[in-house]
């Protein structure tokens, strides 16, 4: 049984086989469109970094600032 996924760019069905070397994309064009979106910062991985200079929120177990 062949696994079918949706192209992240155009939503076409893509077989997860060697017939699609740019999988999960259906084509090089869709792969480059996605790459351009990342480079233009239209997409990002959520960041949960901590701002050490920020005031603690009420109810936080952080010690009070000195």
Secondary structure, DSSP 4 states (H G I P E B T S, - for coil): ---EEE-TTT--EEESSTT-TTTTSSSHHHHHHHHHHHHTTSS--------TTSPPPTT--SPPP-
